[in-house]
Amino acid sequence: MRWGLSAGVALLLLTCAAPVQGQLGSWELGIDYPQDNEDMPFSVGTDGGVSIQFFVNNEELVDIGVEFDYEIPFGGEDDGPESETIGAGDNKSFTLTVSGIDVWSYA
């Protein structure tokens, strides 16, 4: 069950809304997996929390504005950036902290 919860959080992060202004180049939203292991991406602690590192890489020729929207499963709460401007050619990393998941109810 722990893997399912971890995978759910990862999938929800990947589906965050990221409208982009300007379409001259390309940009990427990615997750920094602990120990580079995509098979076991996140381990929710017994306190019901986990920190997720992710990044936006902007290879465009202009700045982009990105808005993040999180849908946290199992009644969890999120604490992460709401929006950010990524400069042309920049790569920015962010942390999303998920808390308040009653792991004993979903174990």
RAGI-V489787 format. One record per residue. RES is the residue in one letter. SS is DSSP state (@ for helix, = for strand, . for the rest). PSI is psi in degrees with one decimal (NA if undefined). D_CENTER is the distance of its C-alpha to the mean C-alpha in Angstrom with 2 decimals. Layout:
BEGIN
res & ss & psi & d_center
RES & SS & PSI & D_CENTER
RES & SS & PSI & D_CENTER
END
This chain:
BEGIN
res & ss & psi & d_center
M & . & -33.0 & 20.41
R & @ & -38.5 & 18.02
W & @ & -41.5 & 16.71
G & @ & -42.4 & 16.38
L & @ & -42.7 & 14.37
S & @ & -43.7 & 12.03
A & @ & -36.9 & 11.88
G & @ & -44.2 & 11.43
V & @ & -41.6 & 8.26
A & @ & -43.8 & 6.93
L & @ & -38.6 & 8.72
L & @ & -35.2 & 7.68
L & @ & -39.3 & 4.03
L & @ & -22.1 & 6.29
T & . & 11.3 & 8.75
C & . & 145.5 & 7.56
A & . & 129.3 & 10.75
A & . & 73.5 & 11.24
P & . & 140.6 & 15.01
V & . & 137.7 & 16.57
Q & . & 123.1 & 19.98
G & . & 134.1 & 22.22
Q & . & 41.1 & 22.32
L & . & -28.3 & 24.45
G & . & -133.9 & 22.29
S & . & 161.5 & 18.92
W & = & 162.1 & 15.31
E & = & 139.5 & 12.30
L & = & 125.8 & 8.50
G & = & 166.9 & 7.67
I & = & 136.4 & 6.33
D & = & 102.9 & 8.98
Y & . & 137.9 & 10.50
P & @ & 134.5 & 13.04
Q & @ & 25.1 & 16.45
D & @ & 37.0 & 15.17
N & . & 96.8 & 15.62
E & @ & -19.9 & 13.70
D & @ & -28.5 & 16.25
M & @ & 72.3 & 15.22
P & . & -42.1 & 11.56
F & . & 142.8 & 11.24
S & . & 112.2 & 14.26
V & . & 126.6 & 14.38
G & . & 167.0 & 17.30
T & . & -16.6 & 20.46
D & . & -1.0 & 19.65
G & . & 23.8 & 16.84
G & . & 157.1 & 14.02
V & = & 146.8 & 11.29
S & = & 133.2 & 9.23
I & = & 123.9 & 6.03
Q & = & 130.8 & 6.50
F & = & 167.4 & 5.15
F & = & 158.9 & 7.95
V & = & 123.2 & 9.98
N & = & 117.4 & 13.44
N & = & 106.8 & 16.16
E & . & 10.1 & 19.35
E & . & 167.7 & 20.99
L & . & -4.4 & 24.22
V & . & 162.2 & 23.13
D & . & 150.1 & 20.44
I & = & 147.0 & 17.67
G & = & 127.5 & 16.25
V & = & 132.3 & 12.67
E & = & 133.1 & 11.85
F & . & 135.6 & 8.57
D & . & 124.0 & 9.38
Y & . & 139.3 & 7.93
E & . & 103.5 & 10.27
I & . & 125.7 & 10.53
P & . & 170.0 & 13.35
F & . & 30.7 & 16.44
G & . & 16.3 & 16.96
G & . & 163.8 & 14.17
E & = & 148.9 & 13.29
D & = & 150.5 & 10.26
D & = & 98.4 & 10.69
G & . & 173.7 & 8.50
P & . & 146.5 & 9.80
E & . & -37.1 & 11.37
S & = & 160.3 & 12.54
E & = & 148.9 & 13.45
T & = & 126.6 & 16.14
I & = & 121.0 & 15.77
G & . & 158.4 & 19.28
A & . & 128.2 & 21.04
G & . & 6.9 & 20.52
D & . & 160.6 & 17.88
N & = & 119.2 & 14.69
K & = & 139.8 & 12.49
S & = & 149.8 & 10.01
F & = & 162.5 & 7.96
T & = & 128.2 & 7.40
L & = & 122.0 & 5.99
T & = & 123.7 & 9.12
V & = & 132.8 & 10.05
S & = & 170.9 & 13.84
G & . & 16.1 & 16.89
I & . & 125.0 & 16.62
D & . & 87.2 & 20.25
V & @ & -27.5 & 19.93
W & @ & -24.2 & 23.70
S & @ & -20.3 & 23.73
Y & @ & 5.5 & 21.48
A & . & NA & 22.82
END
